[in-house]
Amino acid sequence: MDRDHFALAHPIAYIGCLGGLALNWAVAFRPDLIPFDSLWMAGTFLHYLSENWSTPLQCIFIGAGIVHVGEGLYAFSLARNSGLSMPATLKWTIQTTLLGFPSLRLLRAYKNKLSLDKKGV
């Protein structure tokens, strides 16, 4: 068992999750930061969302934040129960808090591999 095991999630996961959260935050809370006119049809759509759907988007953002924090706490518990070192546990916790499922999937796969190795499969 590698007590310092950590795997970075795919860069697309970082771009998609962090970009999506940032865009959701900007449209819901700070539409003045978005250059709607420069974004062609996407700008028109985002402007419509910011004008007509800001409250639901704010709720979605807050909900996503709560879910990500919950996933991070679960990753912390899972990493500690897997016998990982504290530095590795913190890396998993931070990455999972930022990305959610794409990171948690990697950690769960590692935990399942450990379980299979202990069983001798």
N, CA, C and O atoms as a DFTB+ gen file, in Angstrom:
484 C
 N C O
     1  1       0.840      -1.184       0.000
     2  2       0.000       0.000       0.000
     3  2       0.882       1.243       0.000
     4  3       1.850       1.332       0.754
     5  1       0.542       2.174      -0.833
     6  2       1.260       3.447      -0.916
     7  2       0.518       4.479      -0.071
     8  3      -0.552       4.951      -0.454
     9  1       1.094       4.826       1.079
    10  2       0.431       5.765       1.995
    11  2       0.343       7.174       1.422
    12  3      -0.451       7.987       1.896
    13  1       1.145       7.470       0.413
    14  2       1.131       8.802      -0.193
    15  2       0.420       8.821      -1.540
    16  3       0.630       9.731      -2.342
    17  1      -0.415       7.823      -1.790
    18  2      -1.102       7.741      -3.084
    19  2      -1.994       8.965      -3.316
    20  3      -2.797       9.351      -2.467
    21  1      -1.822       9.546      -4.477
    22  2      -2.688      10.634      -4.921
    23  2      -2.672      10.643      -6.435
    24  3      -1.621      10.469      -7.050
    25  1      -3.827      10.846      -7.036
    26  2      -3.929      10.912      -8.492
    27  2      -4.672      12.185      -8.872
    28  3      -5.774      12.448      -8.391
    29  1      -4.055      12.960      -9.733
    30  2      -4.733      14.152     -10.242
    31  2      -5.845      13.742     -11.192
    32  3      -5.684      12.835     -12.009
    33  1      -6.951      14.409     -11.074
    34  2      -8.047      14.182     -12.014
    35  2      -7.651      14.747     -13.382
    36  3      -6.728      15.554     -13.493
    37  1      -8.355      14.315     -14.396
    38  2      -8.078      14.766     -15.758
    39  2      -8.247      16.284     -15.840
    40  3      -9.143      16.839     -15.204
    41  1      -7.390      16.966     -16.621
    42  2      -7.501      18.422     -16.756
    43  2      -8.878      18.893     -17.227
    44  3      -9.319      19.981     -16.856
    45  1      -9.553      18.091     -18.033
    46  2     -10.899      18.453     -18.488
    47  2     -11.854      18.566     -17.293
    48  3     -12.760      19.400     -17.295
    49  1     -11.646      17.726     -16.277
    50  2     -12.489      17.806     -15.076
    51  2     -12.283      19.145     -14.377
    52  3     -13.241      19.761     -13.911
    53  1     -11.032      19.593     -14.304
    54  2     -10.755      20.896     -13.686
    55  2     -11.412      22.020     -14.487
    56  3     -12.047      22.909     -13.919
    57  1     -11.255      21.971     -15.790
    58  2     -11.820      23.022     -16.643
    59  2     -13.348      23.024     -16.544
    60  3     -13.959      24.077     -16.366
    61  1     -13.956      21.849     -16.659
    62  2     -15.407      21.753     -16.632
    63  2     -16.006      22.131     -15.284
    64  3     -16.939      22.932     -15.218
    65  1     -15.475      21.559     -14.213
    66  2     -16.059      21.815     -12.888
    67  2     -15.801      23.241     -12.414
    68  3     -16.731      23.945     -12.022
    69  1     -14.545      23.665     -12.449
    70  2     -14.231      25.005     -11.961
    71  2     -14.793      26.077     -12.889
    72  3     -15.271      27.115     -12.430
    73  1     -14.734      25.821     -14.200
    74  2     -15.312      26.768     -15.149
    75  2     -16.820      26.875     -14.997
    76  3     -17.385      27.968     -15.047
    77  1     -17.470      25.726     -14.811
    78  2     -18.918      25.721     -14.629
    79  2     -19.340      26.421     -13.348
    80  3     -20.304      27.187     -13.340
    81  1     -18.613      26.156     -12.260
    82  2     -18.930      26.832     -10.998
    83  2     -18.700      28.339     -11.111
    84  3     -19.504      29.136     -10.628
    85  1     -17.600      28.718     -11.752
    86  2     -17.300      30.147     -11.903
    87  2     -18.348      30.838     -12.775
    88  3     -18.788      31.945     -12.462
    89  1     -18.742      30.191     -13.859
    90  2     -19.751      30.774     -14.740
    91  2     -21.100      30.875     -14.023
    92  3     -21.792      31.887     -14.128
    93  1     -21.461      29.827     -13.300
    94  2     -22.714      29.861     -12.544
    95  2     -22.689      30.993     -11.518
    96  3     -23.679      31.708     -11.366
    97  1     -21.577      31.163     -10.816
    98  2     -21.449      32.237      -9.837
    99  2     -21.581      33.607     -10.515
   100  3     -22.302      34.481     -10.035
   101  1     -20.884      33.775     -11.620
   102  2     -20.893      35.076     -12.295
   103  2     -22.286      35.416     -12.825
   104  3     -22.748      36.545     -12.662
   105  1     -22.948      34.468     -13.446
   106  2     -24.282      34.736     -13.987
   107  2     -25.273      35.005     -12.855
   108  3     -26.138      35.872     -12.979
   109  1     -25.148      34.268     -11.759
   110  2     -26.110      34.402     -10.667
   111  2     -25.853      35.610      -9.777
   112  3     -26.795      36.274      -9.345
   113  1     -24.586      35.899      -9.500
   114  2     -24.267      36.921      -8.502
   115  2     -23.606      38.181      -9.060
   116  3     -23.781      39.268      -8.509
   117  1     -22.850      38.043     -10.146
   118  2     -22.115      39.192     -10.683
   119  2     -22.198      39.272     -12.204
   120  3     -21.170      39.194     -12.878
   121  1     -23.393      39.426     -12.755
   122  2     -23.531      39.475     -14.213
   123  2     -22.804      40.667     -14.829
   124  3     -22.536      40.671     -16.031
   125  1     -22.485      41.671     -14.028
   126  2     -21.745      42.819     -14.549
   127  2     -20.333      42.454     -14.996
   128  3     -19.700      43.218     -15.725
   129  1     -19.835      41.297     -14.569
   130  2     -18.494      40.850     -14.961
   131  2     -18.456      40.150     -16.315
   132  3     -17.380      39.925     -16.868
   133  1     -19.618      39.808     -16.848
   134  2     -19.686      39.030     -18.088
   135  2     -19.888      39.960     -19.283
   136  3     -20.830      40.752     -19.300
   137  1     -19.010      39.870     -20.278
   138  2     -19.183      40.685     -21.492
   139  2     -20.188      40.021     -22.438
   140  3     -19.803      39.405     -23.432
   141  1     -21.465      40.152     -22.119
   142  2     -22.509      39.453     -22.870
   143  2     -22.434      39.723     -24.370
   144  3     -22.614      38.804     -25.169
   145  1     -22.171      40.968     -24.763
   146  2     -22.144      41.327     -26.184
   147  2     -21.015      40.637     -26.944
   148  3     -21.107      40.458     -28.158
   149  1     -19.971      40.257     -26.253
   150  2     -18.822      39.617     -26.902
   151  2     -19.003      38.112     -27.068
   152  3     -18.174      37.455     -27.697
   153  1     -20.061      37.571     -26.520
   154  2     -20.229      36.117     -26.508
   155  2     -21.276      35.607     -27.488
   156  3     -21.684      34.449     -27.406
   157  1     -21.712      36.445     -28.404
   158  2     -22.652      36.083     -29.456
   159  2     -23.896      35.449     -28.864
   160  3     -24.489      36.043     -27.963
   161  1     -24.324      34.288     -29.311
   162  2     -25.568      33.674     -28.839
   163  2     -25.455      33.208     -27.389
   164  3     -26.424      33.277     -26.633
   165  1     -24.282      32.739     -27.010
   166  2     -24.101      32.326     -25.610
   167  2     -24.299      33.528     -24.690
   168  3     -24.882      33.399     -23.614
   169  1     -23.818      34.688     -25.107
   170  2     -23.997      35.900     -24.315
   171  2     -25.460      36.277     -24.171
   172  3     -25.894      36.696     -23.098
   173  1     -26.222      36.130     -25.250
   174  2     -27.655      36.412     -25.206
   175  2     -28.349      35.476     -24.220
   176  3     -29.188      35.899     -23.426
   177  1     -27.988      34.209     -24.286
   178  2     -28.574      33.218     -23.384
   179  2     -28.186      33.490     -21.936
   180  3     -29.036      33.455     -21.046
   181  1     -26.910      33.759     -21.697
   182  2     -26.455      34.031     -20.331
   183  2     -27.095      35.301     -19.773
   184  3     -27.427      35.367     -18.589
   185  1     -27.265      36.299     -20.624
   186  2     -27.915      37.528     -20.185
   187  2     -29.374      37.249     -19.809
   188  3     -29.868      37.751     -18.800
   189  1     -30.051      36.451     -20.624
   190  2     -31.428      36.059     -20.308
   191  2     -31.483      35.358     -18.951
   192  3     -32.348      35.651     -18.126
   193  1     -30.536      34.416     -18.728
   194  2     -30.516      33.705     -17.449
   195  2     -30.287      34.660     -16.282
   196  3     -30.944      34.551     -15.246
   197  1     -29.362      35.586     -16.450
   198  2     -29.051      36.506     -15.350
   199  2     -30.222      37.438     -15.042
   200  3     -30.427      37.822     -13.891
   201  1     -30.983      37.799     -16.065
   202  2     -32.113      38.704     -15.871
   203  2     -33.353      37.989     -15.330
   204  3     -34.112      38.568     -14.553
   205  1     -33.558      36.744     -15.734
   206  2     -34.816      36.061     -15.435
   207  2     -34.707      34.883     -14.472
   208  3     -35.715      34.442     -13.918
   209  1     -33.511      34.375     -14.270
   210  2     -33.344      33.168     -13.475
   211  2     -32.256      33.312     -12.412
   212  3     -31.661      32.311     -12.013
   213  1     -31.987      34.509     -11.951
   214  2     -30.872      34.689     -11.018
   215  2     -31.104      33.974      -9.684
   216  3     -30.169      33.396      -9.129
   217  1     -32.324      34.003      -9.168
   218  2     -32.572      33.335      -7.879
   219  2     -32.396      31.822      -7.977
   220  3     -31.717      31.245      -7.128
   221  1     -32.981      31.149      -8.979
   222  2     -32.712      29.710      -9.088
   223  2     -31.224      29.410      -9.311
   224  3     -30.706      28.431      -8.774
   225  1     -30.538      30.237     -10.093
   226  2     -29.104      30.016     -10.312
   227  2     -28.312      30.220      -9.029
   228  3     -27.328      29.519      -8.794
   229  1     -28.724      31.160      -8.204
   230  2     -28.064      31.353      -6.917
   231  2     -28.265      30.116      -6.034
   232  3     -27.337      29.668      -5.361
   233  1     -29.471      29.579      -6.044
   234  2     -29.756      28.366      -5.270
   235  2     -28.945      27.178      -5.781
   236  3     -28.433      26.381      -4.995
   237  1     -28.832      27.067      -7.103
   238  2     -28.034      25.984      -7.693
   239  2     -26.577      26.125      -7.279
   240  3     -25.936      25.136      -6.921
   241  1     -26.052      27.338      -7.323
   242  2     -24.661      27.554      -6.931
   243  2     -24.442      27.190      -5.469
   244  3     -23.482      26.493      -5.142
   245  1     -25.314      27.651      -4.598
   246  2     -25.177      27.352      -3.167
   247  2     -25.315      25.849      -2.924
   248  3     -24.563      25.267      -2.142
   249  1     -26.275      25.232      -3.596
   250  2     -26.438      23.785      -3.469
   251  2     -25.220      23.016      -3.947
   252  3     -24.791      22.056      -3.308
   253  1     -24.666      23.442      -5.076
   254  2     -23.466      22.781      -5.596
   255  2     -22.302      22.951      -4.617
   256  3     -21.518      22.026      -4.404
   257  1     -22.200      24.137      -4.028
   258  2     -21.139      24.363      -3.041
   259  2     -21.286      23.444      -1.844
   260  3     -20.302      22.878      -1.368
   261  1     -22.505      23.291      -1.354
   262  2     -22.748      22.406      -0.211
   263  2     -22.418      20.961      -0.569
   264  3     -21.802      20.246       0.221
   265  1     -22.827      20.534      -1.760
   266  2     -22.535      19.163      -2.203
   267  2     -21.025      18.954      -2.324
   268  3     -20.514      17.916      -1.903
   269  1     -20.309      19.917      -2.888
   270  2     -18.863      19.780      -3.045
   271  2     -18.163      19.703      -1.689
   272  3     -17.232      18.916      -1.519
   273  1     -18.600      20.507      -0.728
   274  2     -18.015      20.436       0.612
   275  2     -18.308      19.066       1.235
   276  3     -17.434      18.468       1.863
   277  1     -19.532      18.574       1.060
   278  2     -19.872      17.240       1.562
   279  2     -19.017      16.150       0.933
   280  3     -18.571      15.229       1.618
   281  1     -18.791      16.256      -0.368
   282  2     -17.930      15.272      -1.046
   283  2     -16.503      15.364      -0.533
   284  3     -15.825      14.347      -0.387
   285  1     -16.042      16.593      -0.257
   286  2     -14.703      16.767       0.295
   287  2     -14.568      16.120       1.671
   288  3     -13.557      15.483       1.965
   289  1     -15.586      16.283       2.511
   290  2     -15.563      15.654       3.833
   291  2     -15.591      14.134       3.719
   292  3     -14.909      13.432       4.466
   293  1     -16.381      13.639       2.782
   294  2     -16.415      12.195       2.554
   295  2     -15.058      11.698       2.051
   296  3     -14.594      10.636       2.467
   297  1     -14.426      12.456       1.166
   298  2     -13.097      12.078       0.667
   299  2     -12.086      12.054       1.810
   300  3     -11.233      11.167       1.864
   301  1     -12.175      13.018       2.719
   302  2     -11.276      13.032       3.875
   303  2     -11.444      11.748       4.680
   304  3     -10.461      11.092       5.024
   305  1     -12.684      11.392       4.977
   306  2     -12.956      10.181       5.741
   307  2     -12.484       8.928       5.009
   308  3     -11.870       8.044       5.607
   309  1     -12.772       8.859       3.722
   310  2     -12.383       7.701       2.918
   311  2     -10.870       7.557       2.848
   312  3     -10.343       6.450       2.955
   313  1     -10.169       8.675       2.668
   314  2      -8.705       8.629       2.588
   315  2      -8.096       8.203       3.920
   316  3      -7.165       7.398       3.947
   317  1      -8.611       8.734       5.016
   318  2      -8.090       8.350       6.334
   319  2      -8.356       6.881       6.605
   320  3      -7.485       6.177       7.116
   321  1      -9.555       6.409       6.269
   322  2      -9.897       5.001       6.489
   323  2      -9.118       4.070       5.565
   324  3      -9.018       2.872       5.829
   325  1      -8.572       4.612       4.495
   326  2      -7.747       3.811       3.581
   327  2      -6.293       3.751       4.038
   328  3      -5.472       3.066       3.428
   329  1      -5.980       4.469       5.108
   330  2      -4.612       4.451       5.632
   331  2      -3.674       5.406       4.928
   332  3      -2.456       5.265       5.038
   333  1      -4.205       6.366       4.213
   334  2      -3.347       7.323       3.519
   335  2      -2.761       8.324       4.514
   336  3      -3.350       8.601       5.559
   337  1      -1.599       8.855       4.171
   338  2      -0.946       9.845       5.018
   339  2      -1.766      11.131       5.059
   340  3      -2.642      11.346       4.221
   341  1      -1.476      11.976       6.032
   342  2      -2.224      13.230       6.137
   343  2      -1.992      14.124       4.909
   344  3      -2.959      14.705       4.416
   345  1      -0.753      14.268       4.384
   346  2      -0.596      15.075       3.164
   347  2      -1.415      14.537       1.987
   348  3      -2.026      15.312       1.251
   349  1      -1.428      13.219       1.809
   350  2      -2.226      12.638       0.724
   351  2      -3.710      12.850       0.984
   352  3      -4.465      13.152       0.060
   353  1      -4.132      12.695       2.231
   354  2      -5.530      12.909       2.596
   355  2      -5.948      14.341       2.292
   356  3      -7.034      14.570       1.758
   357  1      -5.102      15.298       2.626
   358  2      -5.435      16.701       2.359
   359  2      -5.511      16.983       0.867
   360  3      -6.361      17.758       0.429
   361  1      -4.630      16.364       0.075
   362  2      -4.688      16.540      -1.379
   363  2      -6.011      16.010      -1.923
   364  3      -6.665      16.659      -2.741
   365  1      -6.397      14.815      -1.456
   366  2      -7.664      14.246      -1.911
   367  2      -8.835      15.119      -1.481
   368  3      -9.776      15.328      -2.247
   369  1      -8.773      15.626      -0.259
   370  2      -9.860      16.452       0.255
   371  2     -10.011      17.729      -0.557
   372  3     -11.122      18.097      -0.941
   373  1      -8.908      18.399      -0.818
   374  2      -8.954      19.657      -1.579
   375  2      -9.426      19.409      -3.006
   376  3     -10.305      20.108      -3.510
   377  1      -8.832      18.401      -3.657
   378  2      -9.220      18.126      -5.039
   379  2     -10.690      17.746      -5.130
   380  3     -11.386      18.190      -6.043
   381  1     -11.174      16.929      -4.197
   382  2     -12.567      16.493      -4.248
   383  2     -13.508      17.640      -3.916
   384  3     -14.600      17.717      -4.479
   385  1     -13.111      18.537      -3.012
   386  2     -13.942      19.696      -2.722
   387  2     -14.077      20.579      -3.964
   388  3     -15.148      21.127      -4.224
   389  1     -13.006      20.713      -4.718
   390  2     -13.040      21.533      -5.928
   391  2     -13.786      20.857      -7.075
   392  3     -14.555      21.504      -7.785
   393  1     -13.560      19.557      -7.257
   394  2     -14.073      18.872      -8.451
   395  2     -15.291      18.001      -8.206
   396  3     -16.083      17.776      -9.121
   397  1     -15.452      17.514      -7.001
   398  2     -16.555      16.614      -6.721
   399  2     -16.318      15.212      -7.258
   400  3     -15.266      14.616      -7.024
   401  1     -17.299      14.692      -7.974
   402  2     -17.294      13.294      -8.410
   403  2     -16.063      12.867      -9.213
   404  3     -15.569      11.765      -8.977
   405  1     -15.536      13.669     -10.146
   406  2     -14.374      13.183     -10.902
   407  2     -13.186      12.792     -10.007
   408  3     -12.450      11.859     -10.326
   409  1     -13.006      13.495      -8.907
   410  2     -11.941      13.153      -7.969
   411  2     -12.361      11.997      -7.067
   412  3     -11.582      11.075      -6.823
   413  1     -13.578      12.051      -6.581
   414  2     -14.064      11.019      -5.674
   415  2     -14.067       9.651      -6.344
   416  3     -13.811       8.635      -5.697
   417  1     -14.354       9.628      -7.627
   418  2     -14.328       8.365      -8.382
   419  2     -12.936       7.735      -8.338
   420  3     -12.812       6.520      -8.186
   421  1     -11.891       8.550      -8.471
   422  2     -10.521       8.043      -8.432
   423  2     -10.173       7.502      -7.050
   424  3      -9.542       6.451      -6.929
   425  1     -10.584       8.219      -6.016
   426  2     -10.301       7.775      -4.654
   427  2     -11.048       6.492      -4.327
   428  3     -10.493       5.594      -3.694
   429  1     -12.292       6.400      -4.750
   430  2     -13.058       5.177      -4.494
   431  2     -12.458       3.988      -5.253
   432  3     -12.450       2.869      -4.740
   433  1     -11.962       4.223      -6.457
   434  2     -11.315       3.143      -7.215
   435  2     -10.074       2.651      -6.476
   436  3      -9.816       1.449      -6.425
   437  1      -9.310       3.574      -5.907
   438  2      -8.124       3.189      -5.128
   439  2      -8.543       2.392      -3.891
   440  3      -7.930       1.372      -3.576
   441  1      -9.573       2.845      -3.196
   442  2     -10.064       2.148      -2.001
   443  2     -10.544       0.749      -2.378
   444  3     -10.269      -0.207      -1.653
   445  1     -11.253       0.609      -3.494
   446  2     -11.719      -0.712      -3.935
   447  2     -10.550      -1.613      -4.290
   448  3     -10.590      -2.813      -4.018
   449  1      -9.511      -1.052      -4.894
   450  2      -8.319      -1.831      -5.233
   451  2      -7.644      -2.342      -3.963
   452  3      -7.189      -3.485      -3.912
   453  1      -7.581      -1.497      -2.946
   454  2      -7.011      -1.924      -1.667
   455  2      -7.816      -3.073      -1.066
   456  3      -7.249      -4.040      -0.557
   457  1      -9.140      -2.959      -1.131
   458  2     -10.001      -4.008      -0.585
   459  2      -9.782      -5.329      -1.311
   460  3      -9.722      -6.387      -0.685
   461  1      -9.662      -5.263      -2.640
   462  2      -9.421      -6.486      -3.417
   463  2      -8.046      -7.070      -3.111
   464  3      -7.895      -8.289      -3.032
   465  1      -7.046      -6.214      -2.939
   466  2      -5.703      -6.705      -2.622
   467  2      -5.681      -7.395      -1.254
   468  3      -4.996      -8.403      -1.081
   469  1      -6.421      -6.862      -0.288
   470  2      -6.482      -7.470       1.048
   471  2      -7.169      -8.824       1.003
   472  3      -6.817      -9.725       1.764
   473  1      -8.146      -8.974       0.119
   474  2      -8.863     -10.233      -0.023
   475  2      -8.067     -11.255      -0.813
   476  3      -8.386     -12.444      -0.814
   477  1      -7.023     -10.779      -1.486
   478  2      -6.188     -11.678      -2.278
   479  2      -6.769     -12.016      -3.628
   480  3      -6.450     -13.055      -4.205
   481  1      -7.619     -11.147      -4.136
   482  2      -8.243     -11.394      -5.448
   483  2      -7.333     -10.921      -6.534
   484  3      -7.667     -11.036      -7.714
